[in-house]
Amino acid sequence: MWFIIEVLKNGIVQGLYIGVLAVSFLWVYRTTRIFHIAIAVPLMAGAYTAIYSYRFIGQSQFFAVLLGTCAGIIITYVIAPLYRCLQIREASNSLRLITSLGVYFVSAGLFALLVGPDIKISGLSSHESWKLGSMVLTEPDIRYIATSIVFLIVLGVLLRWSKIGREIAAAASNRQLYLALGKNELIILLIIYSISGGMAGVYGAYEGLRNGADPYGFLPITIMAAVAALLGRKTLLLGPIAAGLILGILRALTTQVISDRWTDTIVYGLLLILLCTVPSQLLGPASEEERP
């Protein structure tokens, strides 16, 4: 029983992390058709900003996370003009993917040049923990779960009951029709970039304070979030969150049963089997812009 509870707890924490990043990825992808691997950049920015603000400005976790969130939004706005240029020039999907990868590797190289390629830690020495029956919840676990729930509620309300949410859903559903109706997508894109960069900045700050950061350490979780986004792309919120939870539980189960060194190998192997065997109706049909 302890084993099952521990796997579920770790899986939910990891899954919510992956799922929220998947939402951040998907909103940019659905509105720009750019495979947003560069979402790792606001993750990095949030992590390093939180680490250095905690170490040198003041040892306040709240202040560090707040600055990390702002850094994620700002650096997303730096990336946005390049994405806009690709949209205006109607660049091919392959060129958009290469550009996003290029943004990530250039940014990682600059971070390595500025702060060094080694792992930087915040110096946060310990975390409180609480025992609920046979389950142990640490302070970072509660922070991840609570923040994810807040994001889900806020985004759910935004999509369902606000005009901005309906505009986001319309632009994500069919960009050509949205523009043909005379809509201005720039405001919607700015809102999407703010939400995406802010959520990535928050989780980057959490990861930086908890585990430290290195310039190339955020790519695996970014790829996992991209996979969850594509698996759950039929909806803008619940689909990627559900896919993220499944991936998180698979990762936690692999870590507990075998070893964390084999986690990505086994999870991606199962995903390849899933993508080749599951009926396409469950994964959602490709849009016209995604078709080869």
C-alpha positions as CSV (number, residue, x, y, z in Angstrom):
1,M,0.0,0.0,0.0
2,W,2.9,2.4,0.8
3,F,4.4,1.7,-2.6
4,I,1.2,2.5,-4.4
5,I,0.5,5.7,-2.5
6,E,4.1,6.9,-3.0
7,V,4.0,6.2,-6.7
8,L,0.7,8.0,-7.1
9,K,1.8,11.0,-5.1
10,N,5.1,11.4,-7.0
11,G,3.2,10.7,-10.3
12,I,0.6,13.4,-9.6
13,V,3.3,15.9,-8.7
14,Q,5.4,15.2,-11.8
15,G,2.2,14.9,-13.9
16,L,0.9,18.3,-12.9
17,Y,4.3,19.8,-13.7
18,I,4.3,18.1,-17.1
19,G,0.6,18.9,-17.7
20,V,0.9,22.6,-17.0
21,L,3.9,22.9,-19.2
22,A,2.0,21.0,-21.8
23,V,-0.8,23.6,-21.7
24,S,1.8,26.4,-22.0
25,F,3.3,24.6,-25.0
26,L,-0.1,23.8,-26.6
27,W,-1.5,27.3,-26.4
28,V,1.5,28.7,-28.4
29,Y,1.5,25.7,-30.8
30,R,-2.2,25.9,-31.6
31,T,-2.2,29.6,-32.3
32,T,1.2,29.9,-34.1
33,R,1.7,26.3,-35.4
34,I,5.3,26.6,-34.0
35,F,6.6,23.5,-32.2
36,H,7.4,25.5,-29.1
37,I,10.6,23.7,-27.8
38,A,11.8,27.2,-26.8
39,I,9.4,27.0,-23.8
40,A,12.5,25.6,-22.1
41,V,14.0,29.2,-22.3
42,P,11.5,30.8,-19.9
43,L,11.9,27.7,-17.7
44,M,15.7,28.5,-17.6
45,A,15.1,32.2,-17.0
46,G,12.7,31.5,-14.2
47,A,15.1,29.0,-12.6
48,Y,18.2,31.2,-12.7
49,T,16.4,34.4,-11.7
50,A,14.9,32.6,-8.6
51,I,18.3,31.1,-7.7
52,Y,20.2,34.3,-7.8
53,S,17.5,36.5,-6.3
54,Y,17.2,34.0,-3.4
55,R,21.0,33.9,-2.9
56,F,21.9,37.6,-3.3
57,I,18.8,39.8,-3.0
58,G,17.0,38.2,-0.1
59,Q,16.1,34.7,1.1
60,S,12.4,34.9,0.3
61,Q,11.0,32.1,-1.7
62,F,7.9,34.1,-2.6
63,F,10.0,37.0,-3.9
64,A,12.3,34.6,-5.9
65,V,9.3,32.9,-7.5
66,L,7.7,36.3,-8.3
67,L,10.9,37.5,-10.1
68,G,11.2,34.1,-11.8
69,T,7.7,34.5,-13.2
70,C,8.4,38.0,-14.5
71,A,11.6,36.7,-16.1
72,G,9.7,33.9,-17.9
73,I,7.2,36.4,-19.3
74,I,9.8,38.9,-20.4
75,I,12.0,36.4,-22.2
76,T,8.9,35.0,-23.9
77,Y,8.3,38.5,-25.3
78,V,11.9,38.5,-26.6
79,I,11.2,35.2,-28.5
80,A,7.7,36.4,-29.7
81,P,8.9,38.8,-32.5
82,L,10.9,35.9,-34.1
83,Y,7.8,33.7,-34.1
84,R,5.8,36.6,-35.5
85,C,8.3,36.9,-38.3
86,L,7.9,33.3,-39.2
87,Q,4.1,33.6,-39.3
88,I,4.2,36.7,-41.5
89,R,6.6,34.9,-43.9
90,E,4.4,31.8,-43.8
91,A,7.5,29.6,-43.0
92,S,7.1,25.9,-43.4
93,N,6.5,23.7,-40.3
94,S,10.0,22.2,-40.6
95,L,11.6,25.7,-40.6
96,R,9.4,26.7,-37.6
97,L,10.6,23.6,-35.7
98,I,14.3,24.3,-36.5
99,T,13.9,27.9,-35.5
100,S,12.4,27.0,-32.1
101,L,15.2,24.5,-31.5
102,G,17.7,27.2,-32.5
103,V,16.3,29.6,-30.0
104,Y,16.6,27.0,-27.3
105,F,20.2,26.1,-28.1
106,V,21.4,29.7,-28.5
107,S,19.7,30.7,-25.3
108,A,21.2,27.7,-23.4
109,G,24.6,28.6,-24.8
110,L,24.2,32.2,-23.6
111,F,23.1,31.1,-20.2
112,A,26.2,28.8,-20.0
113,L,28.4,31.7,-21.0
114,L,26.9,34.0,-18.5
115,V,26.5,31.8,-15.4
116,G,28.7,28.8,-16.3
117,P,27.7,25.3,-17.5
118,D,27.7,23.6,-14.1
119,I,24.7,23.2,-11.9
120,K,23.7,26.2,-9.8
121,I,21.9,25.8,-6.6
122,S,19.9,28.2,-4.5
123,G,21.3,27.3,-1.1
124,L,17.8,26.6,0.2
125,S,18.8,24.0,2.8
126,S,15.7,22.2,3.9
127,H,12.0,21.8,3.3
128,E,9.2,21.1,5.8
129,S,7.3,17.9,5.4
130,W,4.1,16.5,6.7
131,K,3.0,12.9,7.1
132,L,-0.6,12.0,6.1
133,G,-1.0,8.3,7.0
134,S,1.6,6.5,5.0
135,M,2.2,9.4,2.6
136,V,4.8,12.1,3.1
137,L,4.2,15.4,1.6
138,T,7.0,17.9,1.3
139,E,6.7,21.7,1.0
140,P,7.6,21.6,-2.7
141,D,5.1,18.8,-3.4
142,I,2.3,21.0,-1.8
143,R,3.5,24.0,-3.8
144,Y,3.4,22.2,-7.1
145,I,-0.1,20.7,-6.4
146,A,-1.6,24.0,-5.1
147,T,-0.1,26.1,-7.9
148,S,-1.3,23.6,-10.6
149,I,-4.8,23.6,-9.1
150,V,-4.9,27.4,-9.1
151,F,-3.8,27.5,-12.8
152,L,-6.4,24.9,-13.8
153,I,-9.2,26.9,-12.1
154,V,-8.1,30.2,-13.5
155,L,-7.6,28.9,-17.0
156,G,-10.8,26.9,-16.9
157,V,-12.8,30.0,-15.9
158,L,-10.9,32.1,-18.5
159,L,-11.7,29.7,-21.4
160,R,-15.3,29.0,-20.4
161,W,-16.8,32.3,-19.2
162,S,-14.7,35.1,-20.6
163,K,-14.6,36.8,-23.9
164,I,-10.8,36.6,-24.0
165,G,-11.0,32.9,-23.5
166,R,-13.5,32.5,-26.3
167,E,-11.2,34.5,-28.6
168,I,-8.2,32.3,-27.6
169,A,-10.2,29.1,-28.3
170,A,-11.3,30.5,-31.7
171,A,-7.8,31.5,-32.7
172,A,-6.5,28.1,-31.6
173,S,-9.2,26.2,-33.5
174,N,-8.9,27.9,-36.9
175,R,-6.4,30.7,-37.3
176,Q,-7.3,31.4,-41.0
177,L,-11.0,31.7,-40.3
178,Y,-10.3,33.8,-37.2
179,L,-8.2,36.3,-39.4
180,A,-10.8,36.1,-42.2
181,L,-13.4,37.4,-39.8
182,G,-11.3,40.6,-39.4
183,K,-10.0,39.8,-35.9
184,N,-6.7,41.2,-34.6
185,E,-4.7,38.3,-33.3
186,L,-1.9,40.4,-31.9
187,I,-3.6,41.0,-28.6
188,I,-4.6,37.4,-28.3
189,L,-1.0,36.3,-29.0
190,L,0.3,38.7,-26.3
191,I,-2.1,37.3,-23.8
192,I,-1.1,33.7,-24.7
193,Y,2.6,34.5,-24.6
194,S,2.1,36.1,-21.1
195,I,0.2,33.1,-19.8
196,S,2.7,30.6,-21.3
197,G,5.8,32.4,-20.2
198,G,4.4,33.1,-16.8
199,M,3.5,29.5,-16.1
200,A,6.9,28.3,-17.4
201,G,8.6,30.9,-15.3
202,V,6.8,29.8,-12.1
203,Y,7.7,26.1,-12.5
204,G,11.3,27.1,-13.6
205,A,11.6,29.0,-10.3
206,Y,10.2,26.1,-8.3
207,E,12.7,23.7,-10.0
208,G,15.6,26.1,-9.5
209,L,14.9,26.6,-5.8
210,R,14.4,22.8,-5.3
211,N,16.9,21.1,-7.5
212,G,19.1,23.8,-9.0
213,A,19.5,24.5,-12.7
214,D,22.0,23.9,-15.5
215,P,21.6,25.4,-19.0
216,Y,20.8,22.1,-20.8
217,G,18.8,20.4,-18.0
218,F,15.3,21.6,-19.0
219,L,15.2,19.9,-22.4
220,P,14.0,16.5,-21.3
221,I,11.0,17.9,-19.4
222,T,10.2,20.2,-22.3
223,I,10.1,17.2,-24.7
224,M,7.8,15.4,-22.2
225,A,5.5,18.4,-22.1
226,A,5.4,18.5,-25.9
227,V,4.4,14.9,-26.0
228,A,1.7,15.4,-23.5
229,A,0.5,18.5,-25.5
230,L,0.3,16.5,-28.7
231,L,-1.5,13.5,-27.0
232,G,-4.0,15.8,-25.5
233,R,-4.3,18.4,-28.2
234,K,-8.1,17.9,-28.7
235,T,-8.7,20.3,-25.9
236,L,-6.8,23.3,-24.6
237,L,-6.8,22.3,-20.9
238,L,-8.1,19.0,-19.7
239,G,-6.5,16.9,-22.5
240,P,-2.8,17.9,-21.9
241,I,-3.3,17.8,-18.2
242,A,-4.6,14.2,-18.4
243,A,-1.8,13.2,-20.7
244,G,0.7,14.9,-18.3
245,L,-0.7,12.9,-15.3
246,I,-0.4,9.6,-17.2
247,L,3.2,10.4,-18.2
248,G,4.0,11.5,-14.6
249,I,2.6,8.3,-13.1
250,L,4.6,6.2,-15.7
251,R,7.8,8.1,-14.8
252,A,7.2,7.7,-11.1
253,L,6.4,4.0,-11.5
254,T,9.5,3.4,-13.6
255,T,11.7,5.2,-11.0
256,Q,10.3,3.2,-8.1
257,V,10.4,-0.2,-9.8
258,I,13.6,0.0,-11.9
259,S,15.8,3.1,-11.9
260,D,15.5,6.8,-12.7
261,R,18.3,6.2,-15.3
262,W,15.8,4.1,-17.4
263,T,12.8,6.4,-16.9
264,D,12.9,8.3,-20.2
265,T,13.8,5.2,-22.2
266,I,10.9,3.2,-20.9
267,V,8.4,6.0,-21.0
268,Y,9.2,7.0,-24.6
269,G,9.2,3.3,-25.6
270,L,5.7,2.9,-24.3
271,L,4.7,6.2,-26.1
272,L,6.0,4.9,-29.4
273,I,3.9,1.7,-28.9
274,L,0.9,3.8,-28.0
275,L,1.2,6.2,-31.0
276,C,1.4,3.2,-33.3
277,T,-1.4,1.2,-31.9
278,V,-4.1,3.5,-30.4
279,P,-6.9,4.5,-32.9
280,S,-6.3,7.9,-34.3
281,Q,-9.8,9.1,-33.1
282,L,-8.5,9.0,-29.5
283,L,-5.5,11.1,-30.3
284,G,-7.4,13.6,-32.4
285,P,-7.1,14.2,-36.1
286,A,-4.5,16.5,-37.6
287,S,-5.6,20.0,-38.6
288,E,-5.1,21.2,-42.2
289,E,-2.0,23.1,-41.2
290,E,-0.5,20.0,-39.6
291,R,-1.1,17.6,-42.5
292,P,1.9,16.7,-44.7
